[in-house]
Amino acid sequence: MECDNKHITLKLTHNMSHRMTHLCDGTRLHQLLLNYLSNAVKFTGSGGSITINCELTPCAQPEYEGWDDILLEVTDTGIGIEDPSKLFVPYMQATRTIGAEFGGTGLGLSIAKTLTELMSGHTGISSELGMGTRVWSVVRLKRAPELDLRCSEGLAEAVAQAASAVVPPTPPTTASPVSPKLCSKAAFRILVAEDNKVNEKVVRHMLQRLGFTNVSVAPNGRNAVDLIEASMKEGEVSLKQRFNLVLMDCMMPVMDGYEATRLIREMDEASPSGGVGANGRLPVVALTASASAEDRDMCKQAGMDSMVTKPIMIEQLQELLEQYVSAV
């Protein structure tokens, strides 16, 4: 995975028991850490290191007896920045060249801040140019009684799950139950164009749960176009080798999703079979963190068929897939 590919050392330190559980929203904690880790991996060079640290401190105030303050922090040895305070502002990146070089929308830390505040917590960041960045959240959680089935996963397990997103274990072979309609579509071929490794892993995991295992991945728009062209050559023998659907991130390095879609539409028009997809014109669905009228117009002008906003929910993805599967 990305940490292995970049030879990044990932460390995990904490002072919590794996048997300890808290009444909390494990999904929010998981997404919070994933956002921090995603940024750390993206901006840490080959041979660097990332440390995840989690510290539990029992609340001293009498009115908060049975509660703990939980520090969740991620420290990297990446590029660092001069003024980190503005990075919690939506769509804000360190410099104008960051988006072009590394991709992304500038929403990762903003979303993490929002998630933290939804749990009545607070965030912070410190950074030094050329030395690295440390970002953290502190949330206050109530301890759960033992064997209380209402409590979410233990905090230590949530941390371990977030870490596994960048250095994941072998995925389980047992898929979650899905509708019979989707189970019959394992041959439905999907191309996911996404530069963010964490987002890519989340989308692939959702697709697998929904019964879609024939998935290819492209880290940028140029690579996505190349894979589609290659599938057309394979498709000269069998149309089954062509893609049925493309899930296209809009903001990627090398070539963004808009330009890639424009090239796909040019290939559609030039194709003697009526399109480069398995069923003619290849559907392209935009994956974007923004759903403004301007963004929708840009997607439409590029030739995209529909749009899904991040963070993507599995119910939302299933509804979308059923729409395109039913058209096959």
N, C-alpha and C positions, 0 to 999 in steps of 0.2 A: 504494500500500500504506500501512500504518500510519504509517511515517515521513513519507511524502509528505502524507498526510491531515492530520497534525499539524504539518507544516512543520518537522520536526526535521532538523537537519543531522547526517549520519552521517560520521564521519571514521575512517580506518584508517591507523595508523602501525605500522611494523615494521622490523626490521633484518635480515630473512632473505631469502635468495635463493629465488625460485620453483622453482629446480631442485634445491633441497636436499630430501632425503627422510630420514625417520626410521622406525625400527621402532616402530610405535605402533598403538594402536587408534583409527583415524580417526573411527569412529562415536562413541566416547566423547568425543573432543575436540570433535566437532561438536555433540553434545547439550549438553556443558558450556557452550560459548559461546552456544548458542541460549537456554539458561536465563538466563544473565546478560543477554543482549540483550533477551529478553522482558520481564524486570523493568524494565530501563532504559527501554524504549519505553513500558511501561505507566505508569510514574510520572514521566515527563518531559512537561511541558506544551508547548503549541503554541509554536513558535519556539525551543525549547531545542536542545541538542546532545548527541550521544553520541559518545564516542571509544573505538575498539577499539585497544588497543596490545599488540603482541607483541614481546618482546625475547628474543633468543637469547644465552646466555652459555656459552662452553665451560667444562666442569668443570675445575677446577684440580688436583684430587686425582689422583695417578698411577694409582690403582686404577680411576678413571673416565675413562681416556683414550678418546676417541672418543664421549663422551657430552656432551650439552648440557642445561643448565637452561633451561627455556622458561617465560617469564612471559606469562600471558594475562590481560589486565585490561580491564575495561569501566568507563568513567567517564561519568556523566551529570550534567546540570544540573537534575535533578528535585526532588521535594519534600524529599528527605533525611529523616533521623530522628535522634532524640536518642541512642538506645541501639541501635546496629546489631548488637551482638554476639549477641543472641538470635535473629537471623534465620536462622542456620544450624541452628536447632532445628526438627525436623519439625512442620508445621502451625502454626508460630508466625508471626504477622504483627505489624507495627509497633504497630497499635492495633486495637481492636475494630471500628472503623468502616471500616478499609481493605478488608476483604473485601466489605462491602456496597457500597462506592463503586466499587472497582476490580475486584472479582471475584478468583478464584484461591483456592488452598487453603493457601498458605504452605509449599509443598513445593519450590518452584523452587530456592532456594539450598541447601536440605538435600540435594536430589538432586545438585546441582553439587558439593557437598562430598564426597559419597559417591563420585562418579565420579573426582574428583581423588585421593582416598585409594586408590582401586583402582589408580591409576597411581603409587602411592607418592609422591604430592605433598602439598601443603598449601595451604590457602585463607586469605584474609584480607578484611577489609572496613573501610572508614572512611566516615563520613558526617557531614554537618552539616545540621541542620534548616533547610530553606528554601534550601539551597545546592546540594545534590546528593549523590551517592554514588559511591564507587569500590570495586569488588569485583575480586578477582584470585585466580588459581590459579598455582602453580608446579609444573611436572612435570619429571622428569628422563627424557630420551629418548636412545636410542642412535642414532647416525648410521648410515644404511644404505649399503652399497656401491652404487656406480652400477649401474643396470640390474638391481638385485636385485628380481626379480618378487615376492618375499615381502613387501616393504615396503608399507605403506599409503600413501595419498596424501601429498604433501608438506604440511608444516604450514601453509605460506602458503596453499595451496589450501583447506585445511580452514577457515582463518580467513575466506577469501573466500566460501566456501559459507555459513558461518554468517551473515555480513553480508548475503548475498543473501536470507536468509529474511525480513528486514525491509524490504529494498529489492531485490526479486528481479528478475532478468533475464527476458526472454520465455522461457517454458518450452519445452523441446524438443518437437518434434512426434512423435518416435519413441517409442512406449511400449515398456516391457519386455515380454517374452513372458509370456503368461498362458494358463491352461488354456482349451480351446475352450468349456467349459461357461460360463465367465465372460464370454468374448468376445461371446457371443450376447446378453448382458444389458445392452448399452449404453443401452437405453431404461429400465432400472430406475431410478426417480427417488428420489434420496436427499436428505434435508435434514440438514445438519450444524449443530447449534446449539452454538456455541463462542465465548466472548468473547476468548480468547487468540489473537491473530493468528498467532503461531508455531505453536501446536497446530493451528489451523485449516488452515494451509498444509501441515503435515505430513500431516494426515488426507486432505486433498484430493489431495495428491501420491500417497499410497498408493492411494486409490480410482482415480485415473487409471491407475496402473500395473496395476491389476487389471481394467481395462477399463470402469470405471464413470465415465462422463463427464457424465451428467445429474445434476449436483449443485448444490444451492442452499445458501446459507449464511445463518445468522441469528446476530447478535452477542449475543442474550439470549433468554430464554424468551418474553417478550412478543412479540418480533419473529417467533419461530418459530410461535407460535399464529396470528399475523396471516397468515403465509405459508400455513399450512394452511387457514385459512378462505378465503383467496383461491383456493387450488387447488380447493376444493370448488365454488366458483362456476364456475371453468373446467371442472370435472368434470361439470357439468350437461350439457355438450355431449359430453364424452368422459372416461371414467374414466382414460384414459391421462395426463391432466393432473395427477392426484392423486399424492401421494407413496406410495412403496412401503415406505419405512423412514425412521426418524428416529434419528440418532446424537446423543444429548442430554447435554451437559455438565451436571453436577449443580450446580456453584457458578458462578453468573453474576449480574452486576448487573441492576437493574431487576426481573427476575423469574427465580428460579432454575429449574433443571430439574425439580425435584419439583412445584412449583406448575404449571408449564407442562404437565407430563404429566397432572396431575389435570384440567386444563381440556380437554386432548385427549380424555381418557376420557369426560368429560361430553358432548363433541361426538359421540363414537362412539355413545353411548347415544341421543342425540337424532336421529341421522342415520336417515332412512327407508331408506337403502341398506345399513344394518347396520354402518356405520362410515365414517370420513372418509378411509380409505386407498383405494388403487387396488383392493384386494381385500377391502374391508370394514374390519374393525378394523385400525387403523394400528399396526404394531409400533414400539415405542420402546426403544432400547438405551441404557443409561446409560454415560456416559464419566466415570470417577471415578479420583482418585488414591488412594483408600482402598477396601479390600475387606473391612472388618471386618463382623462379623455385624450390628452396628447399622446400618451403611451399606446392607447388602443388604436389611435389613428395611425401611428407609426407601424404597428403590427399589421394593420389592414393594408396599408400601402406597400409593405414589403411582401405581401401575399400570404400571410399567416391566416389560418382558418379560425382559430379561437385562442383564448388566453386563460391561463391558470395562474393565480397570484400566490406568491410564497408568504409564509410557510404553507406547504401543500398538505392538505388533510387527505387521508386515505379514502374517506367517503367521497370527497370531491373528485379524486382520481378515478375511483370506480365508476362514478356516474359518467365521467368523460369517456372512459374506455368503452363502456357499454354502448355509447352513442356511435363510436367508430366501428366497433366489432359488429354491431347489428347491420352496418352498411356493407359488410363483406358478403 
